[in-house]
Amino acid sequence: MNNLDNIKVLVAGEEHLKYIDDINDAIDLASKQRGTGIARRTNEYLTMKMEEGKAIIALDGDKFAGFCYIETWQEKGFVANSGLIVVEEYRGNGLAKAIKKKAFELSRKRYPNSKIFGLTTGLAVMKINHELGYRPVTFSELTLDDQFWKGCTGCVNHDILERTGRSKCLCTGMLYDPAWEKPAVTNNNPIKKRSLLDLIPKFKPAMVAKKNKMLKKGNESDSF
């Protein structure tokens, strides 16, 4: 296990194109180890992600350690954080979480009103997503864009997705909706969260005065 303090997690650019083969080799290895998920991407596709500033790469000096990229769907209504991969020797030190967090921040910065989603078979990734605010959802709540789902054709479990009419697979769909952070509105007025004090009954001044008078009288009669 390598120390996370020595690893840089940053937005990838053209200077990182030399790592594309390393990225795809890591994807292939992880797919074989899991026996599920993670479809290999073409070099042209990964090149485009890096050139557009839509990829996150983790480096230990000049050594490749991890990767993730973002993509938009349905006229930028949805953003996917996909292709998360961490080289085996760098696993178990929080690097996957750091990469996911960086990708999440990049997605929120570039597309603040878009829903962010992903598909995963890994419990560790599900936990990270949950900490970032994602919730498990059915596939019907994810993007309907056929181009996104074509990305699953390289997965060994693609036949399951097809047999179920794209309603389920071995992956779990997870979604973050920025609307969840906005306060509810009624009659154009935001509904504020009620504090404990708000739950205490409010008495009218006359009722309070009457109550105090009764208490004072009672105290005087009980005194010795």
Stockholm file with secondary structure:
# STOCKHOLM 1.0

chainA/1-224         MNNLDNIKVLVAGEEHLKYIDDINDAIDLASKQRGTGIARRTNEYLTMKMEEGKAIIALDGDKFAGFCYIETWQEKGFVANSGLIVVEEYRGNGLAKAIKKKAFELSRKRYPNSKIFGLTTGLAVMKINHELGYRPVTFSELTLDDQFWKGCTGCVNHDILERTGRSKCLCTGMLYDPAWEKPAVTNNNPIKKRSLLDLIPKFKPAMVAKKNKMLKKGNESDSF
#=GR chainA/1-224 SS CCCGGGCEEEECCGGGGGGHHHHHHHHHHHHHHHSSCCCCCCHHHHHHHHHTTCEEEEEETTEEEEEEEEEEETTTTEEEEEEEEECGGGTTSSHHHHHHHHHHHHHHHHCTTSEEEEEECCHHHHHHHHHHTCEEECGGGSCCCHHHHHTTTTSTTHHHHHHTTTSCCSSEEEEECGGGGSCCEETTEECCCCCTGGGSCCCCHHHHHHHHHHHHHHHHHHCC
#=GC SS_cons         CCCGGGCEEEECCGGGGGGHHHHHHHHHHHHHHHSSCCCCCCHHHHHHHHHTTCEEEEEETTEEEEEEEEEEETTTTEEEEEEEEECGGGTTSSHHHHHHHHHHHHHHHHCTTSEEEEEECCHHHHHHHHHHTCEEECGGGSCCCHHHHHTTTTSTTHHHHHHTTTSCCSSEEEEECGGGGSCCEETTEECCCCCTGGGSCCCCHHHHHHHHHHHHHHHHHHCC
//
